[in-house]
């Protein structure tokens, strides 16, 4: 049991760093993703083609991901 405890203690800083890297400053990341989405939507309206709609869909997916994560905090 003691060895398991030591392994968990060693894992904690790594998990914290991963969390900080992936979800740190989530509010700013959500805002940036929304700005990118708005820009992609504008581009899709000005130049309606497959590439712009795919870029808009990718931006919408990213923004939705960050918005959902932000809601849980």
N, C-alpha and C positions, 0 to 999 in steps of 0.2 A: 504494500500500500504506500509505503514511503517513496518508493521509486516512481510510482504513478504520480504522486503529488509533485515530485521534482520535475517530471516531464511536463506536467501542466503548467507549472511556474515558468519553465523555460519557453513554453509556447505562447504565453500571454503577451510578451512584448512584440512578438512577430504578428500576432493577430491584431494588436492595437495599431501597429504600423500599416498593416494591410487595410484596416478599416479607415484609417486617416487618409490613406492614399486613394482609396476607392470612393469614399463618401465624405471626405473632409470638405468643409465649406459648401455644403449641399445647396444652400440658398443661392449662392452666387452661380453655381453650376446650372441650377434650374433657370435662372434669369438669362444666362448666356445661351442656353439651349433654346429658350423661347425666342430670343432675338434672332438666332440662326434660323429657327422655324419661320418666323415672320419674313425674313429675307428670302428664304427658299420659296415661300408662297408668293411673294411679289414676283420673283423670277419666273415662277410657273405661270403666272397670269400674263406677264409680258412676253414670254416665249414658250407657248404651250407645246411641249414635245415630251417624248418618253423620258429623256434624261432628267429634265427639270422636275417631272412628276415623281420620278424615283428618288431624286435628291430630297424633295419635299417629304416623301413618305419616310425616308430614313431619319430626317430631322424631327418629324412628328413622333416617331418611335422613340428616339433618344429623349425628347422632351417629356413624353409620357412616362418613361422610366424614371427620370429624375423627379418628376412631379409626384409620382407614387411613393418614391423613397422619402421625399420631403414630408409627405403627409404622415408618414409613420413616425416622424421625429417630433 
